[in-house]
Amino acid sequence: MYCPIIDLAKALVSIPSISPLDLQCQNILLKRLLALGFNIMLFKNKHTSNFWAYRGIGVTLSFAGHTDVVPAGILMNWKYPPFIPVIRDGLLFGRGIADMKGSLAAMIIAAERFIVSNMNYLGRLSFLVTSDEESSAIDGTIRLVEYLKSINDYINFCIVGEPTSDHIIGDTIKIGRRGSLHANISIYGVQGHIAYPQFAENPIHNAAPFINSLINTIWTTGNKYFTATSLQISDIYSGNNSENIIPGALHIRCNFRFGTDISVEKLQFDLNSLLKKFDLKYSIKWKLSGLPFLTSANQLTTIVKTVIQSIYNTNSHLSTDGGISDGRFLKLISNELIELGLQNRTIHKVNEHVKVQDLQMLSIIYEHIIKKILT
C-alpha cells in the first residue's frame, strides 16, 4: 500500500550516502520542494552537497537536517542489507533511517500536507540540508550559515531533526548541546632498554598518577541546563612495537563535554595545571569541535511541547545531553532552536531501525508545529 512518508524514507535509505557524499539523496528532496514552489539555492563544497530552500516571506520556520550517514560497519552482523530498507514487525530497518533520513522524510511530507491545505500561509517555511554532519562538518551547514549571515538573513524558529526521543516520540526535546573539546596529550620520557631502566625514564610510569587524577577530577558540577562536565579518555598509546624498549613518549587522547558553566580557556588552564602538578614533560594539541549552546527564548519550546502534549499526551523533557550537532552552527542565525526527531537507541549501530508508526507520528507533529507558527 502506498504511504508517502514510508516510500520517501525507503528511497533515501536505499542510497549509501556515507558522509560526506550525498549521492543524489538531496535531489529526491529538491524535486518535491520545487513542486511545492520553493526557491532553491545549491551550495557544493568539495565532496559536500548543501541546499537552502524557502517559500514565502516573513517570520521564518526552518527545518534542518543531513542526508549523510555513518558507515554500516560489519555487514554480516546486519539482519538485512543496510541499504536495502526492509519492514518487519512494524519496524523499518536501514542505515540512516533514525539518523536522520526518517526525520527528513517526515519534514518533507509535513511541508507537503501543510502547503496543500494552506497555499497562502503567513511567513516563510525553509529547509537547510547538508551531507557532512557525520564527518568533518567543515563544508556543510557552516557554509550555509556563513552565506545567510553575509546577506543578513536570519531565522526566527529552527527545528533540527536529530534523533532526540528516548522511549516514545517527543519525550525529549533538545534545547541546546554541550560543547566538545579534544586534547591530545604527549608525555615525554627517555627511551631505553627495558632491562636497564636506570638509563631511561618511562613516561608510562610517570604518567600513571596523572591519569588516575585526570579520571577522578571534578571539572564542574553543572547548572540548571547542563550536566557536570565529563572527561573521557579515548586512547592511550606509546607507539612502541617492541617488548624490550621503554618508550620515549606516551600519548593520551581525551575529550571534554561541557556546558555553559565553564569556558574553553578554563578547561585548558585546569588541564595544564594538573599536568604541571605531577611535574611532567608534556605538550598538548587542542581541537574545539563546538561550543555549548542554549536556545535563548522559550516560544518555540512552548509551541512544540503543547503540540506533542495535544497529539501524543506526552510531557516532553527538555535536555542538552548527547553529542554535538549542526545546531551549534545554526544557532548563530536562529533566534530559537530546538532538536526533535526519532528514537536514538539504534543510531550508528548495526540493525539501525525505527517504528513505522513513529515516522508517521513525527510527521504529524512537524505539520502541527508548522500550523501553529505560520497560520
C-alpha positions in Angstrom: 0.0 0.0 0.0 1.3 3.5 -0.9 2.4 5.6 2.0 4.2 8.8 1.1 6.4 9.0 4.2 7.4 5.4 4.2 8.1 5.4 0.5 10.2 8.6 0.8 12.1 7.2 3.8 12.9 4.0 2.0 14.1 5.8 -1.1 16.5 7.9 1.0 17.8 4.8 2.9 18.4 3.0 -0.4 21.2 5.4 -1.2 24.5 4.6 0.5 25.4 8.2 1.2 28.4 7.7 3.5 29.5 11.1 4.8 30.3 13.5 3.2 28.8 12.0 0.0 25.1 12.7 -0.8 24.8 10.6 -3.9 21.6 12.3 -5.1 19.6 12.0 -1.9 19.1 15.7 -1.9 17.7 15.6 -5.5 14.9 13.5 -4.2 14.0 16.1 -1.7 14.6 19.0 -4.1 12.1 17.7 -6.7 9.4 17.6 -4.1 10.2 21.1 -2.8 10.3 22.5 -6.3 6.9 21.1 -6.9 5.7 23.0 -3.9 7.0 26.3 -5.2 10.2 26.5 -3.1 13.1 28.7 -4.1 16.3 26.6 -4.2 19.9 27.6 -3.7 22.6 24.9 -4.1 26.0 25.0 -2.3 28.6 22.5 -3.4 31.8 22.5 -1.3 34.3 19.8 -2.3 32.5 16.5 -1.7 29.7 18.0 0.3 26.3 18.9 -1.0 24.1 21.5 0.6 20.9 23.4 -0.1 18.8 26.2 1.2 15.2 26.2 0.2 12.5 28.6 1.1 8.9 29.6 0.3 7.1 32.7 1.5 8.3 35.8 3.3 8.2 37.0 6.9 8.5 35.1 10.2 10.7 32.0 9.3 10.4 28.5 10.5 13.3 26.3 9.2 13.8 22.6 9.3 17.4 21.4 9.2 19.0 18.0 8.6 21.6 15.9 6.9 21.5 13.2 4.2 24.8 11.7 5.0 25.2 8.6 7.2 27.9 6.8 9.1 29.4 3.6 7.6 27.4 0.4 8.0 30.1 -1.5 9.9 30.3 -5.3 9.7 27.7 -6.3 7.1 27.4 -9.9 8.3 26.0 -8.6 11.6 23.0 -6.9 9.9 19.7 -8.8 9.8 19.1 -7.2 6.4 21.5 -5.4 4.0 21.9 -1.9 5.5 21.0 0.0 2.3 18.0 -2.2 1.3 15.2 -0.9 3.6 13.1 -3.7 5.0 10.0 -3.5 7.1 9.4 -6.3 9.6 7.0 -6.4 12.6 6.3 -2.7 12.3 10.0 -1.7 12.2 11.8 -0.1 9.2 15.5 -1.2 9.1 18.3 0.6 7.3 21.4 2.6 7.8 20.4 6.2 8.5 16.7 5.7 9.0 16.9 7.1 12.5 19.9 9.4 12.0 18.3 11.1 10.2 16.7 10.2 6.9 13.5 9.3 8.6 13.2 12.8 10.1 13.9 14.4 6.7 11.1 12.3 5.2 8.8 13.4 8.0 9.7 17.1 7.4 9.1 17.0 3.7 5.8 15.2 3.9 4.7 17.5 6.7 5.5 20.5 4.5 3.6 19.0 1.6 0.5 18.4 3.6 0.6 21.9 5.2 1.1 23.8 1.9 -1.6 21.9 0.0 -4.1 23.0 2.7 -2.6 26.5 3.3 -1.2 27.8 0.0 -1.2 31.4 1.2 0.1 31.0 4.7 1.7 33.8 6.6 5.5 33.7 6.9 8.3 31.7 5.4 9.0 27.9 5.5 12.5 26.8 4.8 14.9 23.9 4.7 18.7 23.7 5.3 20.2 20.4 4.4 23.8 19.2 4.3 25.8 16.0 3.7 28.8 16.3 6.0 27.3 16.4 9.5 28.6 12.9 10.3 32.1 13.6 9.2 34.2 16.8 9.3 31.3 19.3 9.3 33.5 21.9 7.7 31.9 22.3 4.3 28.3 21.8 5.1 25.9 23.7 7.4 28.6 26.1 8.5 28.8 27.3 4.8 25.1 27.8 4.6 25.2 29.8 7.8 28.1 31.9 6.6 26.1 32.7 3.4 22.9 33.6 5.3 24.8 35.8 7.7 26.5 37.6 4.8 23.1 38.7 3.4 21.6 39.4 6.9 19.0 36.6 6.5 18.1 35.2 9.9 15.7 32.5 11.2 13.1 33.0 13.9 12.5 29.3 14.7 14.7 26.4 13.7 14.0 22.7 14.2 16.9 20.2 13.7 15.7 16.7 13.0 18.3 14.9 15.1 17.1 11.7 16.8 16.2 13.0 20.3 13.5 10.7 21.5 14.4 8.2 24.2 11.3 5.9 24.6 8.4 7.5 22.6 8.3 10.2 20.0 8.6 13.6 21.6 9.5 12.6 25.1 12.8 14.6 24.8 13.4 17.9 23.2 16.9 19.2 22.9 17.1 22.9 23.7 20.9 23.0 23.4 24.0 20.9 23.3 27.2 20.6 25.3 30.5 21.8 23.9 33.2 19.3 22.8 36.9 19.9 23.4 39.6 17.4 22.4 43.0 17.2 24.0 45.8 15.2 22.5 48.5 15.0 25.3 52.0 13.8 24.7 54.1 13.0 27.9 57.8 12.6 27.3 60.4 10.4 28.9 63.7 8.9 27.8 63.7 5.8 25.6 65.9 2.9 26.7 66.4 -0.9 27.1 63.7 -2.4 29.3 66.4 -4.3 31.2 68.2 -1.1 32.1 65.5 1.2 33.5 68.2 3.2 35.3 69.3 4.6 32.0 65.8 5.5 30.8 62.7 7.4 32.0 59.5 5.6 31.5 56.7 8.0 30.6 54.0 5.4 31.2 55.1 5.0 34.8 55.5 8.8 35.2 52.0 9.4 33.8 50.1 6.8 35.9 49.4 9.1 38.8 48.3 11.9 36.4 46.0 9.6 34.5 44.3 8.5 37.8 43.9 12.1 38.8 42.6 13.0 35.3 39.9 10.4 35.6 38.8 11.4 39.1 38.9 15.2 38.8 35.6 17.0 39.1 35.8 19.7 36.5 32.4 21.3 37.1 29.1 20.3 38.8 26.8 21.6 36.1 24.0 24.1 36.2 20.3 24.3 35.6 20.5 23.3 31.9 23.8 21.3 31.7 25.1 18.3 33.5 28.5 18.2 35.1 31.5 18.5 32.7 32.6 15.0 31.7 36.1 13.8 30.6 36.6 10.5 28.8 39.9 9.1 27.6 39.5 7.5 24.2 43.1 6.2 23.7 46.4 5.7 25.4 49.3 4.6 23.3 53.1 4.8 23.1 53.7 3.7 19.5 56.2 1.1 20.9 56.2 -2.1 18.9 58.9 -3.8 20.8 58.6 -5.6 24.1 62.2 -4.8 25.0 62.0 -1.0 24.8 61.0 1.6 27.3 59.1 4.1 25.1 60.2 7.7 24.8 56.7 9.1 24.9 53.1 8.3 25.9 50.1 9.8 24.0 46.7 10.3 25.6 43.6 11.3 23.7 40.7 12.6 25.7 37.6 14.7 25.3 35.7 17.2 27.4 31.9 17.6 27.1 31.0 20.8 28.9 28.2 23.2 29.4 27.9 27.0 29.9 29.3 26.8 33.5 32.9 26.7 32.3 34.9 28.2 29.4 37.3 26.6 27.0 40.1 28.7 28.5 39.3 27.5 32.0 39.3 23.8 30.9 42.7 24.3 29.2 44.1 26.1 32.2 42.9 23.4 34.6 44.4 20.5 32.5 47.7 22.3 32.1 47.7 22.9 35.9 47.1 19.2 36.5 50.0 18.2 34.3 52.3 20.6 36.0 51.3 19.3 39.4 52.9 16.0 38.5 56.0 17.6 37.1 55.6 16.0 33.7 57.3 17.0 30.4 54.4 17.3 28.0 52.8 19.1 25.1 49.1 19.4 24.2 47.3 19.8 20.9 43.7 21.1 21.3 40.7 20.8 19.0 37.4 22.6 19.7 34.6 20.8 17.9 31.9 23.0 19.2 30.9 25.4 21.9 27.9 24.8 24.1 24.7 26.5 23.1 21.2 27.0 24.6 18.1 28.3 22.9 17.7 31.9 24.2 13.9 32.1 24.4 11.0 29.7 25.0 8.3 30.5 22.5 9.3 27.6 20.1 9.8 25.2 23.1 6.4 26.1 24.4 4.7 25.5 21.0 6.4 22.2 20.5 5.6 20.9 24.0 2.0 21.9 23.5 1.7 20.2 20.1 3.3 17.0 21.5 1.1 17.0 24.6 -2.1 17.5 22.5 -1.3 14.8 19.9 0.6 12.2 21.9 -0.3 13.1 25.5 3.4 13.2 26.3 5.0 15.7 28.6 8.3 16.4 26.9 11.6 16.5 28.8 14.0 19.3 28.0 17.6 18.2 27.6 21.1 19.3 26.4 22.8 15.9 26.6 24.1 13.8 23.8 26.8 14.6 21.2 27.4 17.7 19.2 25.2 18.6 16.2 24.9 21.2 13.5 22.7 23.1 15.9 26.0 24.7 17.1 26.3 26.5 13.7 22.6 27.1 13.1 22.3 28.8 16.5 24.4 31.7 15.0 21.5 32.7 12.7 18.5 31.4 14.7 16.6 33.2 17.4 15.2 30.0 18.8 16.4 26.5 18.0 15.4 23.0 19.2 16.2 19.5 18.1 13.3 17.0 17.7 13.4 13.7 16.0 13.0 9.9 16.1 14.2 7.5 18.8 18.0 7.4 19.2 18.5 3.9 20.6 19.9 2.3 17.4 21.7 5.2 15.8 25.1 4.4 14.5 24.5 0.7 15.5 24.2 -2.4 13.4 20.5 -3.0 12.5 19.5 0.6 12.9 15.7 0.9 12.8 12.6 2.9 13.7 9.0 2.1 14.3 6.9 2.8 11.2 4.2 4.4 13.3 6.9 6.8 14.8 7.7 8.1 11.3 4.1 8.9 10.7 3.6 10.4 14.2 6.7 12.6 13.8 5.5 14.0 10.5 2.1 14.8 12.1 3.9 16.6 15.0 6.0 18.6 12.5 2.9 19.5 10.5 1.1 20.8 13.6 4.1 22.9 14.6 4.2 24.5 11.1 0.5 25.3 11.5 1.0 26.9 14.9 3.7 29.2 13.7 2.7 30.0 10.1 -1.1 30.3 10.3 
